[in-house]
Amino acid sequence: MARRRFSTLTAAMLVALLVASGCTGEGGDEGGSATDRTDGPTVEPLWSTPLADGDDVDGLSHLVQTPQAWVTTDTVVFPDGETMRGVDVRSGAERWRVQPPEGTDQVCAYSERVNETDVGAVLFGKGFGSGEDSGVTCGTVAALDADSGDLLWQDDVSAEFDNGYSHEGDAVSVGEEVLTFVAFCGEVVRFDLQSGERLPTMLSADVQCTHEVAHNGQFVAVKNDPDGRIQELPERARELGWIPEYDSGVGLAVYDSESGEQLLRQEIGTYDDVHRIVSNDPLILDLTVDDNRILQVFDDAGEPTHQLGDGGFPETLSPRGDLVRLDEGVALIQHAGDPELHAYDVATGEELWARQWNEGGTPIGIRDGRVLAIGVEAGLPATVDPHLWAWDLRDATGRTDLGPFRSASDRIVGLFSVAWDEERMYLVHSQAEEIVAYPLPD
């Protein structure tokens, strides 16, 4: 069935916000901004379901990455303890639960989204050691049908890792026909999504680990060093141009994940970095250039046009990849070390507004041109039920009270968003160790 569209801030983002604000979402409207109180009806939970492993609910922190949950027409999918679990969007009843394949005992990472046929990617691993010497070796990649819970295929990729290496970052992504997996030292491994057949390795690991790779199912962005330090590559990789042929310098290239077609190529500095693909349309890359962290916008011809923000940001105040959300031509960004939420016009790069994270509530996502947030009135204790608030995405001078927001249990503290569809938002309630569904406001 078709995948529904949603736009939430990631779990990692909201955990950071809740910690910074004491997990209260507390805050008022400073600077004279108005509050439109509507005395709306109480936002009651539709259902809740307990999480298996309470130690992991704060951002699902055992994962290498914390993307949004998957939402299909019928199922919400999220990691729970050592498994991937699917529950019914209407009732919260468990539909299926996937146990790790033989030789693994946990989920290392999973794709940020499923594709149009509701297939996603999961990277499984096996823990080792104890205490400070503990870790996980991620060695099995699999395609998972989010509706049925079936593993369509799995492949042992442990040979692509050094002994004891645990992958970090965007390990797996899915397109409509290809699953992409990035292994040790930037090797790009591709699989036919339906059959699991390995496709030509488009980029092999290099001797000195100088490759950097970001991918999201549609694009693969590669930074690599071509000046004689790369080990021998398959001829097919060279034919498709995955290694820039510059005589000197370092190349940045972006490719179509499915076809391998090169879409753009340019030289960047040896110490510049590629971090994340922020947006597909327009293409926006999170880069470090000349010691500045920038969000670079490209046009349809692959030419850089402008940046979000004025001249980039110091590394100490960088837009972290998991704290970026785009919707309706606006980018919401939280810079590391900066307590403010910033909004930028994607078309021009102009900053539209900035406000404190907890001013007007803790943001949970964007819907119909509004930022939704959970928070209590300024000066009230954290034990008071917070309200659901909204403010205009392009003009944050005011906010609207959509009604008191109640928990499925007696403990409201520690709510953060993982996903939503056209009818519901799905929140993890960390203290009560449960995932809760609420109706979206009209």
Disulfide bonds with the S-S distance in Angstrom:
Cys108-Cys138 2.17
Cys185-Cys209 1.43
